[in-house]
Structures are given as C-alpha cells and as structure tokens.
C-alpha cells in the first residue's frame, strides 16, 4: 500500500481531528468562567455564530457519509448542551436561549450552501440519466425538427 492509497484515510483522520479540536475548543471556551478579558468578538452572539459556523464546516469533511440533517441536529444538540451546562451554578456562566439561536444560525449558514450544491448536483445527475435513457422515435423526432 503506497502513500496515494493511504491519503484518503489520512485526510479523513485529519478532518475528524480538526472537527473534534474545534468542537472541544468551543465547549471548553463556553464553560470556562467568564471575565473581563478581551474577546475577539464585540458581541457574544457573534462568537456563538462563528464557533458553530466553523464547527459545522469542519463536520462536513469529517463525516462525509452523514446527512446534513444529522450534522445539523447533532450540532444543535451540542449548543443546547452548552447552554444547559452554563445554567449550572458551579460553572458561573449565564445561560441564554438566544445563544442557541445564534448557534443554529451559524450551523444553517454553513450547511445551506452545501445542501444547495448537493441538490443542484443531484438534479444535474437526474437530467443526465433521463437524457441517457430517453427513447427517441426517429420519425416523430424528424417531424418535430421540421416544425421548428
């Protein structure tokens, strides 16, 4: 087995590692005690949106056989879990339903273009199959061509 044969497996492992790292970082960052430290984002909801946008984008190559709906539901579950954990008194964080809305928006913005691309490719494939399997009646085709 040469390098070319192992490349898809290596890329799959790398994609999964990137996904787990990003999801773990998002979880850890959501559960550490908040403070007056400087943040990259001026608005908490933008941080939630961006984190889940990136995690959703990384989930696509990490789980190529999973449907986008499964990815969306799983990541939404992660967002809800984060808010439930933030509601625990020992975490010292504020839980907010609007954070889950921002999470879902990030997931949707990441997955909807991929869904549109997949549906377009599926439609093109169906059109090609229809054209390939079409039965042409030559006398009728000649009549239609002469009318045009």
TORPA-4810 file (N, C-alpha, C, O; in nm, 3 decimals):
<nodes>
NODE_1_0.086_-0.118_0.000_0.000_0.000_0.000_0.090_0.124_0.000_0.171_0.143_0.091_X
NODE_2_0.075_0.207_-0.102_0.159_0.325_-0.111_0.089_0.447_-0.051_-0.022_0.438_0.001_X
NODE_3_0.157_0.560_-0.060_0.106_0.683_0.001_-0.028_0.725_-0.058_-0.117_0.770_0.014_X
NODE_4_-0.042_0.711_-0.190_-0.167_0.750_-0.256_-0.286_0.670_-0.205_-0.397_0.723_-0.193_X
NODE_5_-0.265_0.545_-0.174_-0.374_0.461_-0.123_-0.413_0.502_0.019_-0.529_0.489_0.058_X
NODE_6_-0.317_0.551_0.095_-0.344_0.588_0.234_-0.392_0.732_0.249_-0.439_0.769_0.356_X
NODE_7_-0.382_0.813_0.146_-0.415_0.955_0.155_-0.560_0.980_0.196_-0.582_1.062_0.285_X
NODE_8_-0.661_0.915_0.137_-0.799_0.942_0.182_-0.819_0.911_0.330_-0.889_0.984_0.400_X
NODE_9_-0.758_0.804_0.378_-0.770_0.770_0.519_-0.703_0.875_0.606_-0.757_0.916_0.709_X
NODE_10_-0.585_0.919_0.564_-0.513_1.021_0.641_-0.592_1.152_0.644_-0.599_1.218_0.748_X
NODE_11_-0.650_1.191_0.531_-0.730_1.313_0.527_-0.855_1.301_0.613_-0.897_1.397_0.677_X
NODE_12_-0.915_1.182_0.614_-1.031_1.161_0.699_-0.997_1.173_0.847_-1.073_1.233_0.924_X
NODE_13_-0.884_1.117_0.885_-0.839_1.128_1.025_-0.809_1.274_1.059_-0.845_1.321_1.166_X
NODE_14_-0.745_1.343_0.967_-0.713_1.485_0.989_-0.841_1.568_1.002_-0.850_1.656_1.087_X
NODE_15_-0.939_1.541_0.917_-1.066_1.614_0.923_-1.138_1.588_1.054_-1.194_1.680_1.115_X
NODE_16_-1.137_1.463_1.099_-1.202_1.431_1.228_-1.129_1.498_1.344_-1.192_1.548_1.437_X
NODE_17_-0.995_1.500_1.338_-0.918_1.564_1.444_-0.946_1.715_1.448_-0.958_1.772_1.556_X
NODE_18_-0.956_1.778_1.332_-0.986_1.921_1.327_-1.125_1.948_1.383_-1.146_2.045_1.456_X
NODE_19_-1.221_1.862_1.347_-1.358_1.878_1.397_-1.363_1.863_1.550_-1.421_1.946_1.619_X
NODE_20_-1.301_1.757_1.600_-1.302_1.733_1.745_-1.231_1.846_1.818_-1.276_1.891_1.924_X
NODE_21_-1.120_1.892_1.761_-1.049_2.004_1.824_-1.133_2.130_1.829_-1.137_2.197_1.933_X
NODE_22_-1.199_2.163_1.719_-1.282_2.284_1.716_-1.403_2.272_1.807_-1.437_2.367_1.879_X
NODE_23_-1.468_2.156_1.805_-1.585_2.137_1.892_-1.542_2.138_2.039_-1.611_2.195_2.124_X
NODE_24_-1.431_2.075_2.068_-1.380_2.075_2.205_-1.342_2.214_2.251_-1.368_2.252_2.366_X
NODE_25_-1.280_2.291_2.163_-1.244_2.429_2.197_-1.368_2.512_2.223_-1.372_2.592_2.317_X
NODE_26_-1.471_2.494_2.140_-1.596_2.569_2.160_-1.660_2.532_2.294_-1.707_2.619_2.367_X
NODE_27_-1.661_2.404_2.325_-1.718_2.359_2.453_-1.637_2.414_2.570_-1.694_2.467_2.665_X
NODE_28_-1.506_2.400_2.563_-1.420_2.448_2.672_-1.435_2.598_2.690_-1.448_2.646_2.803_X
NODE_29_-1.435_2.672_2.579_-1.445_2.818_2.586_-1.580_2.861_2.643_-1.590_2.966_2.707_X
NODE_30_-1.684_2.783_2.619_-1.817_2.816_2.671_-1.830_2.785_2.820_-1.916_2.841_2.887_X
NODE_31_-1.746_2.697_2.870_-1.761_2.654_3.009_-1.660_2.714_3.105_-1.677_2.704_3.226_X
NODE_32_-1.554_2.777_3.054_-1.460_2.841_3.147_-1.527_2.965_3.205_-1.610_3.028_3.138_X
NODE_33_-1.492_3.001_3.327_-1.555_3.119_3.386_-1.527_3.244_3.303_-1.414_3.268_3.259_X
NODE_34_-1.631_3.322_3.281_-1.617_3.445_3.205_-1.553_3.553_3.289_-1.560_3.549_3.412_X
NODE_35_-1.491_3.646_3.224_-1.427_3.755_3.297_-1.427_3.881_3.214_-1.500_3.893_3.116_X
NODE_36_-1.345_3.972_3.253_-1.334_4.099_3.181_-1.226_4.093_3.074_-1.184_4.197_3.022_X
NODE_37_-1.183_3.975_3.039_-1.077_3.961_2.940_-1.126_4.007_2.803_-1.245_4.003_2.773_X
NODE_38_-1.033_4.049_2.722_-1.066_4.094_2.587_-1.108_3.975_2.502_-1.047_3.869_2.507_X
NODE_39_-1.211_3.995_2.426_-1.261_3.891_2.338_-1.238_3.932_2.193_-1.226_4.051_2.162_X
NODE_40_-1.232_3.834_2.107_-1.215_3.859_1.965_-1.340_3.925_1.907_-1.332_4.000_1.810_X
NODE_41_-1.455_3.896_1.967_-1.582_3.946_1.916_-1.642_4.047_2.013_-1.631_4.033_2.135_X
NODE_42_-1.705_4.148_1.957_-1.767_4.252_2.039_-1.904_4.211_2.091_-1.960_4.276_2.180_X
NODE_43_-1.959_4.101_2.036_-2.094_4.058_2.071_-2.092_3.908_2.094_-2.040_3.833_2.010_X
NODE_44_-2.146_3.865_2.204_-2.146_3.723_2.242_-2.214_3.635_2.137_-2.169_3.524_2.109_X
NODE_45_-2.321_3.685_2.079_-2.395_3.605_1.980_-2.311_3.583_1.854_-2.321_3.478_1.790_X
NODE_46_-2.229_3.680_1.818_-2.140_3.665_1.703_-2.035_3.557_1.730_-1.996_3.484_1.639_X
NODE_47_-1.990_3.548_1.854_-1.895_3.442_1.891_-1.961_3.305_1.878_-1.900_3.211_1.827_X
NODE_48_-2.085_3.293_1.924_-2.158_3.166_1.911_-2.179_3.131_1.763_-2.155_3.018_1.722_X
NODE_49_-2.223_3.229_1.684_-2.245_3.207_1.542_-2.117_3.158_1.475_-2.120_3.058_1.404_X
NODE_50_-2.008_3.226_1.498_-1.881_3.192_1.433_-1.830_3.055_1.476_-1.784_2.976_1.393_X
NODE_51_-1.840_3.026_1.605_-1.792_2.897_1.653_-1.869_2.782_1.587_-1.808_2.685_1.542_X
NODE_52_-1.999_2.793_1.582_-2.078_2.684_1.524_-2.073_2.683_1.372_-2.092_2.578_1.310_X
NODE_53_-2.047_2.797_1.311_-2.025_2.800_1.166_-1.899_2.720_1.132_-1.901_2.637_1.041_X
NODE_54_-1.792_2.744_1.205_-1.665_2.675_1.179_-1.679_2.526_1.210_-1.634_2.442_1.132_X
NODE_55_-1.740_2.493_1.323_-1.756_2.351_1.359_-1.842_2.278_1.256_-1.813_2.164_1.222_X
NODE_56_-1.946_2.343_1.207_-2.032_2.280_1.105_-1.955_2.259_0.975_-1.968_2.155_0.911_X
NODE_57_-1.875_2.358_0.936_-1.794_2.341_0.814_-1.695_2.227_0.829_-1.670_2.153_0.733_X
NODE_58_-1.638_2.211_0.948_-1.543_2.103_0.971_-1.612_1.967_0.981_-1.550_1.863_0.955_X
NODE_59_-1.740_1.966_1.018_-1.813_1.840_1.030_-1.838_1.776_0.893_-1.849_1.654_0.883_X
NODE_60_-1.848_1.856_0.790_-1.880_1.804_0.656_-1.772_1.708_0.606_-1.805_1.595_0.569_X
NODE_61_-1.644_1.748_0.604_-1.542_1.650_0.560_-1.510_1.546_0.667_-1.461_1.438_0.635_X
NODE_62_-1.536_1.579_0.793_-1.508_1.482_0.899_-1.603_1.363_0.893_-1.566_1.251_0.926_X
NODE_63_-1.726_1.388_0.852_-1.828_1.283_0.844_-1.894_1.288_0.706_-2.010_1.327_0.695_X
NODE_64_-1.822_1.248_0.602_-1.873_1.265_0.465_-1.996_1.181_0.433_-2.071_1.215_0.342_X
NODE_65_-2.017_1.073_0.506_-2.134_0.987_0.478_-2.258_1.028_0.558_-2.367_0.979_0.533_X
NODE_66_-2.240_1.118_0.654_-2.353_1.163_0.735_-2.435_1.264_0.657_-2.381_1.345_0.582_X
NODE_67_-2.565_1.257_0.675_-2.651_1.354_0.607_-2.635_1.490_0.676_-2.597_1.498_0.793_X
NODE_68_-2.664_1.594_0.603_-2.653_1.728_0.660_-2.753_1.748_0.773_-2.728_1.824_0.867_X
NODE_69_-2.867_1.680_0.765_-2.966_1.691_0.872_-2.913_1.632_1.003_-2.934_1.688_1.110_X
NODE_70_-2.843_1.520_0.993_-2.785_1.457_1.112_-2.679_1.550_1.172_-2.673_1.567_1.294_X
NODE_71_-2.596_1.609_1.086_-2.494_1.702_1.135_-2.561_1.821_1.204_-2.518_1.863_1.312_X
NODE_72_-2.664_1.875_1.142_-2.733_1.991_1.200_-2.796_1.958_1.335_-2.784_2.037_1.429_X
NODE_73_-2.861_1.844_1.344_-2.925_1.805_1.471_-2.820_1.780_1.580_-2.838_1.821_1.694_X
NODE_74_-2.712_1.712_1.544_-2.607_1.684_1.643_-2.543_1.812_1.694_-2.519_1.827_1.814_X
NODE_75_-2.514_1.905_1.604_-2.452_2.030_1.647_-2.550_2.118_1.725_-2.509_2.189_1.817_X
NODE_76_-2.677_2.113_1.689_-2.777_2.186_1.767_-2.784_2.127_1.908_-2.797_2.200_2.006_X
NODE_77_-2.775_1.995_1.917_-2.770_1.929_2.048_-2.650_1.975_2.129_-2.661_1.993_2.250_X
NODE_78_-2.536_1.993_2.063_-2.417_2.043_2.133_-2.442_2.184_2.186_-2.404_2.216_2.298_X
NODE_79_-2.507_2.267_2.105_-2.539_2.403_2.150_-2.633_2.403_2.269_-2.615_2.481_2.363_X
NODE_80_-2.733_2.317_2.266_-2.827_2.307_2.379_-2.754_2.254_2.503_-2.775_2.303_2.613_X
NODE_81_-2.668_2.155_2.484_-2.590_2.101_2.596_-2.504_2.209_2.660_-2.494_2.217_2.783_X
NODE_82_-2.441_2.292_2.578_-2.360_2.401_2.632_-2.445_2.494_2.718_-2.402_2.534_2.827_X
NODE_83_-2.563_2.528_2.671_-2.649_2.619_2.748_-2.699_2.555_2.877_-2.711_2.622_2.980_X
NODE_84_-2.727_2.425_2.872_-2.769_2.354_2.994_-2.654_2.352_3.095_-2.676_2.375_3.214_X
NODE_85_-2.534_2.325_3.048_-2.419_2.323_3.137_-2.388_2.462_3.191_-2.347_2.476_3.307_X
NODE_86_-2.407_2.565_3.109_-2.384_2.701_3.158_-2.485_2.743_3.263_-2.459_2.834_3.342_X
NODE_87_-2.599_2.679_3.267_-2.701_2.710_3.366_-2.667_2.655_3.504_-2.726_2.695_3.604_X
NODE_88_-2.571_2.563_3.510_-2.531_2.506_3.639_-2.461_2.613_3.723_-2.376_2.686_3.671_X
NODE_89_-2.495_2.623_3.850_-2.436_2.728_3.935_-2.283_2.718_3.947_-2.216_2.821_3.960_X
NODE_90_-2.230_2.599_3.943_-2.085_2.583_3.962_-2.004_2.632_3.842_-1.883_2.651_3.854_X
NODE_91_-2.067_2.653_3.728_-1.997_2.698_3.606_-1.978_2.849_3.608_-1.883_2.900_3.547_X
NODE_92_-2.066_2.921_3.675_-2.059_3.067_3.685_-2.070_3.134_3.547_-1.997_3.229_3.517_X
NODE_93_-2.161_3.084_3.466_-2.188_3.144_3.334_-2.337_3.165_3.322_-2.416_3.100_3.391_X
NODE_94_-2.376_3.253_3.234_-2.518_3.279_3.209_-2.564_3.196_3.090_-2.498_3.191_2.986_X
NODE_95_-2.678_3.131_3.108_-2.739_3.054_3.001_-2.841_3.142_2.931_-2.917_3.214_2.995_X
NODE_96_-2.844_3.135_2.797_-2.934_3.221_2.721_-2.983_3.144_2.598_-2.904_3.090_2.522_X
NODE_97_-3.114_3.141_2.580_-3.174_3.074_2.464_-3.129_3.140_2.334_-3.118_3.073_2.232_X
NODE_98_-3.102_3.270_2.338_-3.056_3.339_2.218_-2.921_3.286_2.171_-2.888_3.296_2.052_X
NODE_99_-2.843_3.231_2.261_-2.716_3.170_2.221_-2.741_3.049_2.132_-2.668_3.027_2.035_X
NODE_100_-2.843_2.971_2.165_-2.878_2.854_2.082_-2.927_2.900_1.945_-2.897_2.837_1.844_X
NODE_101_-3.001_3.010_1.942_-3.047_3.066_1.813_-2.926_3.107_1.729_-2.923_3.081_1.609_X
NODE_102_-2.827_3.170_1.791_-2.705_3.208_1.719_-2.629_3.084_1.672_-2.575_3.082_1.562_X
NODE_103_-2.626_2.980_1.755_-2.561_2.854_1.716_-2.628_2.794_1.592_-2.561_2.755_1.497_X
NODE_104_-2.761_2.788_1.595_-2.837_2.730_1.484_-2.818_2.815_1.357_-2.810_2.761_1.247_X
NODE_105_-2.812_2.945_1.373_-2.788_3.032_1.256_-2.651_3.003_1.195_-2.638_2.998_1.073_X
NODE_106_-2.550_2.986_1.278_-2.417_2.952_1.228_-2.416_2.819_1.156_-2.353_2.804_1.051_X
NODE_107_-2.485_2.721_1.213_-2.495_2.589_1.150_-2.566_2.600_1.015_-2.520_2.543_0.916_X
NODE_108_-2.675_2.673_1.012_-2.752_2.688_0.887_-2.672_2.760_0.780_-2.672_2.718_0.664_X
NODE_109_-2.603_2.867_0.817_-2.523_2.940_0.718_-2.410_2.854_0.663_-2.367_2.873_0.549_X
NODE_110_-2.361_2.760_0.741_-2.255_2.671_0.692_-2.312_2.560_0.604_-2.251_2.525_0.502_X
NODE_111_-2.425_2.504_0.642_-2.477_2.385_0.573_-2.567_2.415_0.454_-2.573_2.334_0.361_X
NODE_112_-2.638_2.527_0.453_-2.732_2.554_0.344_-2.664_2.566_0.207_-2.717_2.511_0.110_X
NODE_113_-2.549_2.633_0.193_-2.484_2.633_0.061_-2.441_2.493_0.016_-2.446_2.461_-0.102_X
NODE_114_-2.400_2.411_0.110_-2.361_2.274_0.076_-2.484_2.195_0.032_-2.477_2.117_-0.063_X
NODE_115_-2.596_2.215_0.101_-2.720_2.149_0.063_-2.763_2.193_-0.078_-2.803_2.110_-0.160_X
NODE_116_-2.755_2.322_-0.105_-2.793_2.371_-0.238_-2.703_2.311_-0.345_-2.751_2.274_-0.452_X
NODE_117_-2.574_2.303_-0.318_-2.481_2.244_-0.415_-2.513_2.097_-0.439_-2.513_2.050_-0.553_X
NODE_118_-2.541_2.024_-0.331_-2.574_1.881_-0.345_-2.704_1.862_-0.422_-2.713_1.771_-0.504_X
NODE_119_-2.804_1.945_-0.397_-2.931_1.933_-0.469_-2.913_1.967_-0.616_-2.974_1.904_-0.703_X
NODE_120_-2.831_2.066_-0.645_-2.804_2.101_-0.785_-2.733_1.987_-0.856_-2.767_1.953_-0.969_X
NODE_121_-2.635_1.926_-0.789_-2.564_1.813_-0.849_-2.658_1.695_-0.869_-2.649_1.625_-0.970_X
NODE_122_-2.747_1.672_-0.774_-2.844_1.563_-0.786_-2.939_1.588_-0.902_-2.972_1.495_-0.976_X
NODE_123_-2.984_1.712_-0.920_-3.071_1.746_-1.031_-3.001_1.729_-1.165_-3.061_1.680_-1.261_X
NODE_124_-2.875_1.768_-1.172_-2.798_1.751_-1.296_-2.779_1.604_-1.328_-2.788_1.563_-1.443_X
NODE_125_-2.754_1.525_-1.226_-2.737_1.380_-1.246_-2.867_1.318_-1.294_-2.865_1.231_-1.381_X
NODE_126_-2.980_1.361_-1.238_-3.109_1.307_-1.280_-3.140_1.346_-1.424_-3.195_1.265_-1.500_X
NODE_127_-3.105_1.467_-1.464_-3.126_1.511_-1.601_-3.042_1.429_-1.697_-3.090_1.389_-1.804_X
NODE_128_-2.918_1.403_-1.661_-2.830_1.323_-1.746_-2.884_1.181_-1.761_-2.881_1.125_-1.871_X
NODE_129_-2.934_1.125_-1.653_-2.991_0.989_-1.658_-3.115_0.986_-1.747_-3.134_0.892_-1.824_X
NODE_130_-3.199_1.089_-1.738_-3.319_1.095_-1.819_-3.283_1.105_-1.967_-3.343_1.037_-2.051_X
NODE_131_-3.186_1.190_-1.998_-3.144_1.205_-2.137_-3.080_1.077_-2.190_-3.099_1.040_-2.306_X
NODE_132_-3.004_1.011_-2.105_-2.936_0.889_-2.146_-3.035_0.776_-2.172_-3.015_0.695_-2.262_X
NODE_133_-3.141_0.771_-2.093_-3.238_0.663_-2.103_-3.357_0.697_-2.193_-3.450_0.617_-2.204_X
NODE_134_-3.355_0.814_-2.255_-3.468_0.855_-2.339_-3.474_0.770_-2.465_-3.372_0.741_-2.528_X
NODE_135_-3.595_0.732_-2.501_-3.617_0.656_-2.624_-3.661_0.756_-2.730_-3.758_0.830_-2.710_X
NODE_136_-3.591_0.759_-2.838_-3.621_0.855_-2.944_-3.688_0.781_-3.059_-3.634_0.685_-3.114_X
NODE_137_-3.807_0.827_-3.095_-3.878_0.775_-3.210_-3.836_0.862_-3.328_-3.878_0.977_-3.339_X
NODE_138_-3.753_0.807_-3.416_-3.694_0.887_-3.524_-3.796_0.955_-3.613_-3.777_1.074_-3.643_X
NODE_139_-3.902_0.889_-3.659_-3.999_0.963_-3.742_-4.061_1.081_-3.668_-4.080_1.187_-3.727_X
NODE_140_-4.094_1.065_-3.540_-4.152_1.173_-3.462_-4.050_1.284_-3.442_-4.085_1.401_-3.450_X
NODE_141_-3.926_1.248_-3.415_-3.821_1.348_-3.396_-3.799_1.429_-3.522_-3.775_1.550_-3.515_X
NODE_142_-3.807_1.365_-3.637_-3.790_1.437_-3.765_-3.906_1.535_-3.786_-3.885_1.647_-3.833_X
NODE_143_-4.029_1.493_-3.751_-4.145_1.581_-3.766_-4.131_1.703_-3.676_-4.158_1.815_-3.718_X
NODE_144_-4.088_1.680_-3.551_-4.072_1.790_-3.459_-3.961_1.885_-3.504_-3.973_2.006_-3.489_X
NODE_145_-3.854_1.830_-3.559_-3.743_1.910_-3.607_-3.786_1.994_-3.726_-3.746_2.110_-3.737_X
NODE_146_-3.866_1.938_-3.815_-3.909_2.013_-3.934_-4.007_2.126_-3.897_-4.012_2.227_-3.967_X
NODE_147_-4.083_2.110_-3.789_-4.176_2.215_-3.744_-4.102_2.333_-3.684_-4.150_2.446_-3.691_X
NODE_148_-3.986_2.307_-3.626_-3.912_2.414_-3.559_-3.840_2.507_-3.649_-3.775_2.600_-3.602_X
</nodes>
